[in-house]
């Protein structure tokens, strides 16, 4: 359910459970973490996270969430692996991003999305705490008040509002999304791993 494609120094990690809105099971999360960790060790220069179908991910698989997946540390392992990747990481969001799946996208350097994508993190309604690193990453992108609107107020925002807030960086049609992701990696792929990592370190706060 997780596909990893390597095109030289460009790695693409794809969620492939479209019949379940790419809802994440624990084995899928382990595979995601392992893929991002392997990309770092390769080392890859760029990594794209995307999904198949019309939803990037609905978050945790509901049955597994009831059995404890919602609070499993594997979510943090995924986010940490993505955040620790020293190349350029891009979340190419082919559709709605919800719940715990928000973490891996927040950990990416860039987020691009299709026009029909929605963004929400219903931890207040479901009675779970967000994953530990997610609130601060959310705050760093959109500020504390808007982070509270999503996490405390249960706000669901569309792609245009997400772009205006700074949650995503560009909007592209479903057909154009892969090309945009590839275009954004071009400069990094033409540089050395050390140069990519060095510039990234200078930007990170």
Steps between C-alpha positions, in 0.01 A plus 500: 500500500808722499685529171857628482639609165865594462604710202864558580518750789124566484283273715120499472299342781138433410207403721311234306179411681255715303204271569533601869586865436864411574415452868819404677556172681794433728683290240459784249643749749797274568559474125479878465755554776733238357476653153581852623787367713636308201479811282716684751756221507513458121546801499222640283496868406121536482199308626136534393212369710175451313199269473280318253135583453314816597606514867858534622409339831202490733737450793500191719307192400195525728505140616867517593452844657249347744760238591765758586654610170390861552752539784769265370854649491539374144339827381786695655750263342355584158500875560852489645631301203351752256622800701851351532532445125783730396381538141198687369170342607170578327149389594313480168149480639274337243195567719378552853746482789345403833584395853832346587607501135547875547824429686700366207388791280585757767847346527566555128681806369226581249133412460310521171141392451216458253213754503251259656711413803370567850703514819382405847628334816198386708679413824263706713192319373661156513648545847865442404802723550685600184841344448755690713691678222196593289369807691832685496558426133148624432563815703826569313310494170171673577534657845346410835148635442449310177655188651240529776226537242600165351585307817259654752227636273493206263519729197506336158673723247512471123802533276457871430483584869789263575707687240407837647590380849835354393407140575571412137728675254337452160185359341506294181248288314513122540663472160758768574585400857767237415670736255503782754657271759764392252570862401552599863761227546702585189748742661564269796554201274762694308698586814710291734342342807722714722390820326129413534544411867706811567240740363224314681687535831532875445124536449381283787416673826 
